[in-house]
């Protein structure tokens, strides 16, 4: 490597070391837009929709550049059991963008988003499990963290967008509905596996301070999106008699998953207070903090949609409160990001 190339690589060290899950910014902005749209706050929904769409294209360009210049680094991240599942943020973000496009009447683009997300989901899922099976050198459960459950978020996001586009597929609508039901149940199985490993990790193994990361919020977010996806299935017209017979099962599971997501919120808040209020660990910007914003936004949407499914009005009240918690958290994290960028530029 000549001196010029070496200097260029040093200037682009930030790109090489870029967090692999920045698509969570798109996820967070997009789900807030969807929540505002549900609550008929059109101006705010449009603002966050624009932010989500622009950020998706920006992140796609940025990560494509990173892959071109630093393919070995990206491959190492993919084959590392600590980071491989973070890449599912691309799947979830693409499906969120698809939902926003569908909402705006761009049906064909929404279908393209679903196809891209499904291909990426399939590739990443088998890459992740092959990594765990064959390339996991440290055969210990201490590699498990909340970020693993972004896998479930990606899986259930396919259900959310799939439920929107399925009715437009004509004679193939029933094919799509069967597939998204399968994806929803697969997401439940993966959630059961990962959350069991995660709970074993935090309850019975040694935890360092860095292990109590914002990624723990994905545990709640994965349960919330499972509720949301299940509610979408419950509200969608069944295209086959067999699917209609699953209505009772789906309704039972979505209520259970919403209760489970709700149970996690006080615990996660308590952990954050202990970490920053009692232990006094400084609160600084961390790109993983976007994994707090998205679960809050998804909990808002899940609560509202469960309210539609159950016709239980208090769930609407919850959504009207949590949406502003989501926005407030989004603003705080954006502020941290901007301050971090200004400091980096000054240095």
C-alpha positions as CSV (number, residue, x, y, z in Angstrom):
1,X,0.0,0.0,0.0
2,X,1.5,3.3,-1.1
3,X,1.5,6.4,1.1
4,X,-1.4,8.1,-0.7
5,X,-3.6,5.0,-0.3
6,X,-2.7,4.6,3.3
7,X,-3.5,8.3,4.0
8,X,-6.9,7.9,2.3
9,X,-7.7,4.9,4.4
10,X,-6.7,6.7,7.5
11,X,-9.1,9.6,6.6
12,X,-11.8,7.0,6.0
13,X,-11.3,5.1,9.3
14,X,-14.7,6.4,10.4
15,X,-16.3,4.6,7.5
16,X,-14.4,1.4,8.1
17,X,-15.4,1.4,11.7
18,X,-19.0,2.6,11.0
19,X,-21.6,0.9,13.2
20,X,-23.4,-1.8,11.0
21,X,-26.8,-1.0,12.3
22,X,-27.4,2.6,11.4
23,X,-30.5,1.6,9.4
24,X,-32.1,1.7,12.8
25,X,-32.3,5.5,12.3
26,X,-34.5,4.9,9.3
27,X,-36.6,2.4,11.3
28,X,-37.1,4.8,14.2
29,X,-38.1,7.7,11.9
30,X,-40.3,5.6,9.8
31,X,-42.3,4.0,12.6
32,X,-42.8,7.4,14.2
33,X,-44.3,8.6,10.8
34,X,-46.6,5.6,10.7
35,X,-47.7,6.2,14.3
36,X,-48.4,9.9,13.6
37,X,-50.4,8.8,10.5
38,X,-52.5,6.4,12.6
39,X,-53.2,9.3,15.0
40,X,-54.2,11.6,12.1
41,X,-51.3,14.0,12.8
42,X,-50.6,14.4,9.1
43,X,-48.0,17.2,9.1
44,X,-45.8,15.3,11.6
45,X,-46.3,12.1,9.7
46,X,-45.1,13.7,6.5
47,X,-42.0,15.2,8.2
48,X,-40.8,11.9,9.6
49,X,-41.7,10.1,6.4
50,X,-39.4,12.4,4.4
51,X,-36.6,11.9,7.0
52,X,-37.0,8.1,6.9
53,X,-37.0,7.9,3.1
54,X,-34.0,10.2,2.7
55,X,-32.1,8.4,5.4
56,X,-32.7,5.0,3.8
57,X,-31.1,6.2,0.5
58,X,-28.3,7.9,2.4
59,X,-27.5,4.8,4.5
60,X,-27.7,2.5,1.4
61,X,-25.1,4.8,-0.3
62,X,-22.9,4.9,2.7
63,X,-22.9,1.2,3.4
64,X,-22.4,0.5,-0.3
65,X,-19.3,2.7,-0.2
66,X,-18.1,0.9,2.9
67,X,-18.5,-2.4,1.2
68,X,-16.6,-1.3,-1.8
69,X,-13.7,0.1,0.1
70,X,-13.6,-2.3,3.1
71,X,-15.1,-5.6,2.0
72,X,-12.9,-7.6,4.4
73,X,-14.2,-5.5,7.4
74,X,-17.8,-6.0,6.3
75,X,-17.2,-9.7,5.9
76,X,-15.7,-9.9,9.3
77,X,-18.7,-8.2,10.8
78,X,-21.0,-10.7,9.0
79,X,-19.0,-13.7,10.3
80,X,-18.8,-12.4,13.9
81,X,-21.5,-13.8,16.1
82,X,-21.6,-10.6,18.1
83,X,-22.5,-8.4,15.1
84,X,-24.0,-10.7,12.4
85,X,-27.6,-10.2,13.4
86,X,-27.3,-6.4,13.5
87,X,-27.4,-6.5,9.7
88,X,-31.1,-7.3,9.9
89,X,-31.7,-3.6,10.5
90,X,-31.4,-3.3,6.7
91,X,-34.3,-5.7,6.3
92,X,-36.5,-3.9,8.8
93,X,-35.7,-0.5,7.4
94,X,-36.5,-1.5,3.9
95,X,-39.8,-2.9,4.9
96,X,-40.6,0.3,6.9
97,X,-39.8,2.3,3.7
98,X,-42.1,-0.1,1.8
99,X,-44.9,0.6,4.3
100,X,-44.4,4.4,3.8
101,X,-44.4,4.0,0.0
102,X,-47.5,1.9,0.1
103,X,-49.2,4.5,2.3
104,X,-48.3,7.1,-0.3
105,X,-49.8,5.0,-3.1
106,X,-46.5,3.7,-4.6
107,X,-47.6,0.0,-4.7
108,X,-45.1,-1.3,-7.1
109,X,-42.2,0.3,-5.2
110,X,-43.6,-1.2,-2.0
111,X,-43.6,-4.7,-3.6
112,X,-40.0,-4.1,-4.8
113,X,-39.0,-3.2,-1.2
114,X,-40.6,-6.4,0.1
115,X,-38.7,-8.5,-2.5
116,X,-35.4,-6.8,-1.7
117,X,-36.0,-7.3,2.1
118,X,-37.0,-10.9,1.7
119,X,-33.9,-11.7,-0.3
120,X,-31.7,-9.9,2.2
121,X,-33.6,-11.6,5.1
122,X,-33.0,-15.1,3.6
123,X,-29.3,-14.5,3.0
124,X,-28.7,-13.0,6.4
125,X,-30.7,-15.6,8.3
126,X,-28.6,-18.5,6.9
127,X,-25.4,-16.5,7.2
128,X,-26.1,-15.8,10.8
129,X,-27.0,-19.4,11.8
130,X,-24.1,-20.8,9.7
131,X,-21.8,-18.4,11.6
132,X,-23.2,-19.6,14.9
133,X,-22.9,-23.3,13.9
134,X,-19.5,-23.3,12.1
135,X,-17.6,-20.1,12.8
136,X,-18.4,-19.4,16.4
137,X,-15.0,-19.9,18.0
138,X,-16.0,-18.9,21.5
139,X,-18.6,-21.5,22.4
140,X,-20.0,-19.4,25.2
141,X,-23.4,-17.7,25.8
142,X,-21.6,-14.4,26.6
143,X,-21.9,-13.4,22.9
144,X,-25.7,-13.1,23.2
145,X,-27.1,-9.6,23.4
146,X,-30.3,-7.8,22.6
147,X,-29.2,-7.0,19.1
148,X,-29.7,-10.6,18.1
149,X,-33.4,-9.9,18.3
150,X,-33.2,-7.5,15.4
151,X,-33.5,-10.8,13.5
152,X,-37.1,-11.0,14.8
153,X,-37.8,-7.4,14.0
154,X,-36.7,-8.0,10.4
155,X,-38.8,-11.2,10.1
156,X,-42.0,-9.5,11.5
157,X,-41.4,-6.5,9.3
158,X,-41.8,-8.8,6.3
159,X,-45.2,-9.7,7.7
160,X,-46.3,-6.1,8.1
161,X,-45.4,-5.1,4.5
162,X,-46.6,-8.4,3.2
163,X,-50.0,-8.0,4.7
164,X,-50.3,-4.6,3.0
165,X,-49.3,-5.8,-0.5
166,X,-51.0,-9.3,-0.5
167,X,-54.5,-8.1,-1.3
168,X,-53.2,-6.4,-4.5
169,X,-51.7,-9.6,-5.9
170,X,-54.9,-11.0,-7.4
171,X,-54.8,-14.8,-7.7
172,X,-51.5,-14.9,-5.8
173,X,-52.9,-13.2,-2.8
174,X,-53.5,-16.5,-1.0
175,X,-50.0,-17.6,-1.7
176,X,-48.6,-14.4,-0.1
177,X,-50.9,-14.7,2.9
178,X,-49.8,-18.3,3.6
179,X,-46.2,-17.1,3.4
180,X,-46.6,-14.2,5.8
181,X,-48.4,-16.4,8.3
182,X,-45.5,-18.8,8.1
183,X,-43.0,-15.9,8.6
184,X,-45.0,-14.7,11.6
185,X,-44.9,-18.1,13.3
186,X,-41.2,-18.4,12.4
187,X,-40.6,-15.1,14.0
188,X,-42.3,-16.4,17.2
189,X,-40.1,-19.5,17.2
190,X,-36.9,-17.4,16.7
191,X,-38.0,-15.0,19.4
192,X,-38.5,-17.9,21.9
193,X,-35.0,-19.2,21.1
194,X,-33.2,-15.8,21.3
195,X,-35.1,-14.4,24.3
196,X,-34.4,-17.6,26.3
197,X,-30.7,-17.3,25.5
198,X,-30.7,-13.6,26.4
199,X,-32.5,-14.1,29.7
200,X,-30.0,-16.9,30.6
201,X,-27.2,-14.5,29.7
202,X,-28.4,-11.6,31.8
203,X,-29.7,-13.6,34.8
204,X,-27.0,-16.2,35.3
205,X,-23.8,-15.1,33.6
206,X,-21.4,-12.3,34.5
207,X,-22.3,-9.0,32.9
208,X,-20.0,-6.1,32.4
209,X,-21.2,-2.5,32.2
210,X,-20.9,-2.5,28.4
211,X,-23.2,-5.5,28.3
212,X,-26.1,-3.2,29.5
213,X,-26.3,-1.5,26.2
214,X,-29.3,0.2,24.4
215,X,-29.7,-2.9,22.4
216,X,-31.5,-4.5,25.3
217,X,-34.5,-2.4,24.2
218,X,-34.8,-4.6,21.1
219,X,-36.2,-7.3,23.4
220,X,-39.3,-5.1,23.9
221,X,-39.3,-3.9,20.3
222,X,-39.3,-7.5,19.0
223,X,-42.3,-8.3,21.1
224,X,-44.1,-5.1,20.1
225,X,-43.5,-5.7,16.3
226,X,-44.8,-9.3,16.8
227,X,-48.0,-7.8,18.3
228,X,-48.2,-5.4,15.4
229,X,-47.7,-8.0,12.7
230,X,-50.2,-10.4,14.4
231,X,-52.7,-7.6,14.6
232,X,-52.2,-6.9,10.9
233,X,-53.0,-10.6,10.2
234,X,-56.0,-10.5,12.4
235,X,-57.4,-7.4,10.6
236,X,-56.6,-8.7,7.1
237,X,-59.4,-10.7,5.3
238,X,-58.5,-14.4,5.3
239,X,-58.0,-15.6,1.8
240,X,-58.2,-19.3,2.7
241,X,-60.6,-21.1,5.1
242,X,-57.6,-22.7,6.8
243,X,-56.2,-19.2,7.7
244,X,-59.6,-18.2,9.1
245,X,-59.3,-21.0,11.7
246,X,-56.1,-19.5,13.1
247,X,-57.9,-16.3,14.2
248,X,-58.3,-17.4,17.8
249,X,-54.6,-18.5,18.0
250,X,-53.4,-15.2,16.5
251,X,-55.5,-13.1,18.9
252,X,-54.3,-15.0,21.9
253,X,-50.6,-14.6,20.9
254,X,-50.8,-10.9,20.1
255,X,-52.3,-10.1,23.5
256,X,-49.6,-12.2,25.2
257,X,-46.8,-10.5,23.2
258,X,-48.2,-7.0,23.9
259,X,-48.3,-7.9,27.6
260,X,-44.7,-9.2,27.4
261,X,-43.5,-6.0,25.7
262,X,-45.2,-3.9,28.3
263,X,-43.6,-5.9,31.1
264,X,-40.1,-5.2,29.8
265,X,-40.5,-1.4,29.8
266,X,-40.2,-0.7,33.5
267,X,-37.3,-3.2,33.8
268,X,-35.4,-1.5,30.9
269,X,-36.0,2.0,32.4
270,X,-34.8,0.7,35.7
271,X,-31.6,-0.7,34.2
272,X,-31.0,2.7,32.5
273,X,-31.5,4.6,35.7
274,X,-29.2,2.3,37.6
275,X,-26.5,2.6,34.9
276,X,-26.6,6.4,34.6
277,X,-28.2,7.6,37.8
278,X,-26.7,5.3,40.4
279,X,-23.4,4.0,38.8
280,X,-23.0,7.5,37.3
281,X,-21.9,6.3,33.9
282,X,-21.8,9.4,31.6
283,X,-24.6,9.5,29.1
284,X,-23.0,10.1,25.7
285,X,-24.2,9.5,22.2
286,X,-24.1,5.8,21.0
287,X,-25.5,4.8,17.6
288,X,-27.1,1.8,19.3
289,X,-29.4,4.3,21.1
290,X,-31.6,4.3,17.9
291,X,-32.5,0.8,19.1
292,X,-34.4,2.6,22.0
293,X,-36.3,4.9,19.7
294,X,-37.7,2.3,17.4
295,X,-39.1,0.0,20.1
296,X,-40.9,2.9,21.6
297,X,-42.4,3.9,18.3
298,X,-43.3,0.3,17.5
299,X,-44.9,-0.1,20.9
300,X,-47.1,3.0,20.0
301,X,-48.2,1.5,16.7
302,X,-48.7,-2.0,18.3
303,X,-50.8,-0.6,21.0
304,X,-53.0,1.4,18.6
305,X,-53.4,-1.5,16.2
306,X,-54.2,-4.0,19.0
307,X,-56.8,-1.5,20.1
308,X,-58.3,-1.8,16.6
309,X,-58.2,-5.5,16.8
310,X,-59.7,-5.8,20.3
311,X,-61.9,-2.6,20.1
312,X,-60.4,-1.8,23.6
313,X,-60.2,2.0,23.8
314,X,-57.6,2.4,26.6
315,X,-55.0,1.1,24.2
316,X,-55.6,4.2,22.1
317,X,-54.8,6.3,25.1
318,X,-51.5,4.5,25.6
319,X,-50.6,5.1,22.0
320,X,-51.3,8.9,22.3
321,X,-48.8,9.1,25.2
322,X,-46.0,6.8,24.0
323,X,-45.9,8.6,20.6
324,X,-44.6,11.7,22.3
325,X,-42.1,9.7,24.4
326,X,-40.9,8.3,21.1
327,X,-40.5,11.7,19.5
328,X,-38.8,13.1,22.7
329,X,-36.3,10.2,22.7
330,X,-35.7,10.7,18.9
331,X,-34.9,14.4,19.5
332,X,-32.5,13.6,22.3
333,X,-30.6,11.0,20.2
334,X,-30.5,13.3,17.2
335,X,-29.1,16.0,19.4
336,X,-26.4,13.6,20.6
337,X,-25.6,12.6,17.0
338,X,-25.2,16.2,15.9
339,X,-23.0,17.1,18.9
340,X,-20.9,14.0,18.1
341,X,-20.5,15.0,14.5
342,X,-19.5,18.6,15.4
343,X,-16.9,17.2,17.8
344,X,-15.5,14.9,15.2
345,X,-15.3,17.7,12.7
346,X,-13.5,19.9,15.2
347,X,-10.9,17.2,15.8
